[in-house]
């Protein structure tokens, strides 16, 4: 965990740093926003930024987004000032922490930031075989290609491999090749010099240099343009990169892990992926089975997500009923673990009573497999369907989708990333939809906009686990 502290934190830098270091974080400090951005451009990297609430948080978050720095921002201020908390979250911070710092609260924030990447739960024999192979090759320097359907947890497994390698105390850097436009991906990977192109306001160290000594994850590498694949091949072979606009090569020492949800051999055959790059990456292939192939993991994952979203939403923990578990065991889970997570998040919010019942498990309209559904279950499902669809008859799919997206965004206080996770769509799809609604004159909640729960949700510093 790399923590970057920006500003004075009300004179509490020493205390906050001491707590974070005791929890295993590597801490760096800069005096202001400009210095923070320069540190990130230089490849210092940060998984979490704790910024003084008096700084220009909005400008900082906008710069992070514009320059594609992926990090969590938490604002810190002396006391429990509700207005300061709401303003900080509206400006782009994920949370507000009161100072002086409490060890338990900072520990919760650090845990929440690292939780998604490091939580690997399994009981199914097929996943045990996968983990056995991952453990066997983790300590080598061999390139690894992790394959499997979308949502199976390829990035989580990549982080697992890194954490058990000899590079575990060095950076783990991830690049989503599908999320970055082709004309920007080269700069993202290899960096650029000041003035190399319009918008290159300063030298920027790329992900290869940022990962130096550690592991670089090339997520969804099948989406990379063939032109850039040639330059990537050279970088992997030579362990040497050229910054965009640079005049001399830069040596790097990294371990490469790549992921793909496509059949790369078929992509090679169709001319979309370089064969030499495929062989260079595919030294070790680890295939993660789909969730329907490892149904022994459904219960442990479902219970984990129920606890996670019960805690983050301040809801009493409920157990999963036998009927609900049976329903989930029979579902095919085309979206895999990601779909299961979103389903459990919805179930936590919709459930009532002592347990999460079958009626709270809202699944996509897909056929169930396995045992025959009993008459009583069919009647219960029909009643739930009638109640759910009563207000939908006569409306267009587009209108229902719009209301669902807007309502979810309100629930998340305008946070686009959280809303996209709940809806089970990409952040790019969500932004495109919101732009369409804005163009149509539909009011769209701004980041940090207070909904029914208003400032209370923003000011609740104890909700650190919601990160």
N, C-alpha and C positions, 0 to 999 in steps of 0.2 A: 504494500500500500504506500503510495507516494502522496504526501500531504503538502500543499503549498499554502502558506499563510500570507495574506495580503493586508498590509496596514498594521496598526498598533493593537487592534482588538481591545481597545479601552485599557491598555496597559497590562493585558493578561496573556501576552505572547508566551512568556516563560511557562506559565501554568498550563496553558493549552498544549504547548509543545511537549512538556514533560509527560502529560497524560497520554498523548498520542504515541510518543516513543515507547512508553511502557506497554502499549497495546500492539507494538510491532510495526508502527508506521515510520517511514523515512521522511523527516520534516525539513522543509526549506522555507525561508522567509524573505519577502521583498517588501519595500516600503509603499509601493503604489501600483495602480492598474497598469501603467506603461511598463514598469519593470516586470510585472507578472507576464504580460504579453511577450516581452522580449525573452524572458526565461523559457517560455513555452516554444517560441520560435527557434530558440537555440537547442531545443531537444531535451530540455530538463524533464519535461513530462510531469503530469499530476493526475492522480485518480480522483482527488478531492481538493477543492479550493475552499478555504475558510477565509472570508473577506469581511473586513470591518464594515459595519452597516452604514458608516458615514461616507464610504467610497461611492463612486459613480457605478453602481452595480448594473444598471441598465446598459450603459455604454460597454462595460466589460463583457456582459453576456452577449451583446450584439456582435462584438469583435470575435468572441469565441465561435459564434455560429458562422460568421462571415469567413473566418479562416479555418473552419472545420476542425476545431479542437474539441475533442469529446472528453468532457470532465464534468463532475458534479459540483455545483456551486452552493455553498451554505453561508448565509449571512450571520454575523455575530455582533451582538451589541450588549451593553451593560443594562441589566434589568430586563423585565418582561414588558417591553413597550409594544402594545398591540398594534398601534399605527405603524411603528417601524417594521414590525414583522410582516404586516400586510403589504406595505410598500416594497419591501425587499423581495417578497415572492412575486408581486406584480412586475417587478423589474427583471425577473428571470431566475432568482435564487430558488432552489428546491426546498429549503427549510430555513428557519430562523432559530438560532441557539442563543439563549441568554447567557451573559457573563456576570460574575465569575463562572468558569466552566465546571461542570459536574462530571466526574470520571465516568459514571454510568451512561450519561447522555452522549458524551463524545464516543465512548465505546460502541453505543448503539448506532451512531452515525457511521463510524468506520465499518462496522459489521454489515450495515445495510448497503453500503457502497460496494463491498466486495462479495456480498452474499450470492448474487446472481451468477457470477463467474465461477464460483468455487463450490456451489452446492451440487453434489453429484449423489443422487439417491438411487438405489437399485436393490432388487432381491431376485429378479428373474435370472435363471441360469444362462440365458443368451447374453445378458448384459454382463454377467460375471466373466464370461469368456472374453468379452470386449475389454473389460478392465484388466484382465490377466495379460492380454497382449499389450495393452498400453503400458502397464507396469514393466513388462519385459524390455520394451524399446525406449522407455522414457529417458534413461541415462545416457543414451547414445547421442550422436550429433546428426543422425540420419534424418533426411527430410521425410515428412509424414503427410500422406493424403488421407483426410478423413471424409468419408462419403456417407450418404444417407439422405432420406427425404427431408424436406423442409420442416423444421420444428422438432427434430429428434434430439438436439442438444450437441451439435458438432463443436460449437465454440466452447461449451462447457467442458467437453472432453479435451479439447486442445489446451485449455487452461490447466486441466488436471495433469496432463502430460508435462507441461512446463513446471508445475509445482513439485513434481517428483524427479526433475532432471537436475543435473549439476549446475544448471543456470537459474535455479529457482530464486536465488537472491538478486537476480538481475531483471530488467524490465520484460514484461509480456505486453507486446504492442499488437493491436488488432486493426486491420484495414478491411472495410467492407467494399469489395471491388464492384459490387452491384449498385451501391448507393452513391457513388461519386462519378460525376460525368467524365467521359473518357478524356476530354481535354484538360481536366484538372487532376486526374489520377496520377499522371506522371510526376507532377510536382509534389503530390501527396506522398508518393513512395520515395522519391529520390531527392526531394527538396529543391530549392531554387535560390539563385542569387538576387540581390536587390536590383530591380530594374530589368529582370529577365523577360518580363511581359507586363502588360497593363495590369495594375493592381498589386504587383510585387513590391510592396512598400519597404520591405526589409528582407534580409537573408532569412530563409526558413529551412530548418533542418527537416529532412524527410523521415518517414517511418523507419527506413533501413538504418539510418544513423541513430534514431531515437532508441531502436531496439538493440543497439550495439552491445554485445556481451550476453544478450538474452535471446528471446524467442520472438519471431515475427509471424503473426497469423495472417494469411491472405484468405479472407473469408469470401466464399462464392467466387473463386478464381475463374470459373468457367465463363463469367460475364465480362472478363477482360478482353479488350479489343486486340486482335492479332498483331497490330503494329507494336503495341506496348509489350506483348508477350516476348518479342525478340529481345528487347532491352532487359526485361526481367530475367530471361534465360542467362544472359551475360552476367548479370549481377549475382545470380545464384551460383554460376560456375566459377566466376572469378573472385567472388566475395569482394566486389569492387563496384562502386556506383559513381555516376556523374550527375551532379546537380544540374538542373535546367539553368542554362546561362553560365555554367561553371567552366573553368579552364583546365582543371586537373582532377583526376579521379580520387575518390575517397575510399579507403579500406574499411571494411566492416567485418565483424565476427558475430554471426547470427545463426540460429537454428530456424529453419523454415517449416512451418506447418500450413498446409492449404486445405480448404474445405470446398466441397461441391455437392449440390443436390441433383446434378445431372450425371449422366453416363459419359465420362470424359473420353472413353474409347470411341463411343459413337460420335462425339464431338470432333475427335481427331479424324475419323473416317469421313465426316461431312465437310472437313476443311475449316472448321471454326476454332480448332485448338491445335497448337503446334505439337507434333508428335515428340520432338526432342524435349520440349518443356514438360510434357506429360511423364516421360520416362525419368526426367530429373527430379520431379516431385514425388513420383510414385515408388520411392524406394521401399517404404512401408505403407501398406494400405490398411486402414482400420474402417470397417463398415459398421455403422450404428444401425441396428435393426429398428424398424418402425415400432410404434407403440402397440399396434395390433399383433406384432410378432412377439412381444414381451409383456403379455398381459399381467404377469406376476408383479410388474412395477406399478400398475395403475393405482392400487390402494395406497401404497406408501407415498407416491407422488401427490395423490389427491389430498391425503391428510396433511401433508406438508403445506400445500397451497391453501388449504382451509385455515390452518393456523396462521400462515403468513398474512393473509388478507383479513382475517379476523383481528389480528393485532394492529395492522396498519389502519384499519377503519374504526377501531375502538369498539368492536362488536364482540359479545360474549362467544367463547369458543363452543361450537356444536360438533357433535359426532355425525358421521355419515350413516344413514340408515342402511339396513341390509338391501332394501329395494333399490335405493340409489346406487349402491355399489354394484348390484346385479345389472342395473341398466348401463352403467359405465363399462362393465366388463363385456357387454354385448355390442357396444358401439365400435365402429371401425377406426375412429380417430384419424381422419385424413390430414388433420393439422398437427397430429402427434402431441408431444409434450406441451407445445405452445398452445394448442387448442384446449388441452386439459387444464392448463393454468387459467386461461380465460374463462372456461366453463366453471371452475371452482370459484373464481372471483365473483362471477355473476351469482352463483349459488349462495355464497356468503351474504351477499346483499339482499337476495330475494327470500331467503329462508325465514321461517317463523317457527316457534315451538322449540322443543328441546333438542331436535335433531334436524339435519339437512335431509329432507325427504325427496322422493323422486320428482315431485312437482317443481322443485327448485332447480333441477338439472335441465337447463334449456340447451338442447343440442341442435345443430343444423338439421335441416330436413333431409336426412339420409336414412336408408333402411338399416335396421338392427339385425345382427346375426346371432346365431346360437339358439338358446332355448326359446320355446314358444311363450309369448306373453299371455298371462292368465286373463280371464274375462274381467276380473276385478281390476287388474292393472290397466286393461284397455279402457274400462269405464272411467277410472281415475284420470288417465291421460286425456280422454275425450273431454272430461269436465274442465281440465286445465286448459286444453286447447280452446274450448268455447269461451272461457273467461279471458284468455289472452287475446283472442282474435275479435272479440265483440266490438272493440273500438277501432278495428282496422278495416272492416268491410267497407268497400266503396272508396278507399283511398289508394293512390298509386304507390307502387313500390318505392319510387324516388322520394315521395313525401314521407313515407314511414322511415326510410333510411336517413333522410335529413333530420327528422325529429330525434331519432336514436343517437345520431352523431352529436347533435347540439346538446341533448340532455346529458350524454356521457361527458362531454366537455365541461358542462356546468358542474357536474359532480366532481370533476378533477380540478376545479378552480382555473379552468382554461389551460391546464398543462397538456400540451399536444402529445408528448411522449407517453404519459400515463393513459391518456384517452385512447391512443392507437393500440396500446397493449391490451386494454380491456376489450376493445372492439375486434381485436384480432386482425388488424390491417397494418400496412407499413405506414411510417410517418409521412412518406412522400404521398401516398394515396390520400391520407387524411388532409394534408395541406392543400392538395389539388381540389378536394371536395370543399374545403372551407373557402378557398378562393372563388370557386363557383358560386357558393352561397352568398358571399360578399358581393359579387358582381350582380347577383339577382336581388340584392337589397335585403337579404336576410341577416338579422343581427347575429354576430358571431362573438362568443365570449373571448375577451382578451386574456393573455396569460396572467394569472393571479386574480382574475375577476371573481368576486365573491358571489356565490350562488345562494342557495337556501341556507347553507351553513356559514356563509360570509366570513367575516374576519376571524371567527373562532377557529376555523380550520387552518387558517394561515398562521395564527398566533400560537397554536398549540405546539410548543417546542418539544413535547414528549412524543410527537408523531414521527420521530426520526426514522423509524423503520419503514415509513411510506416511501422513502427514496427509491 
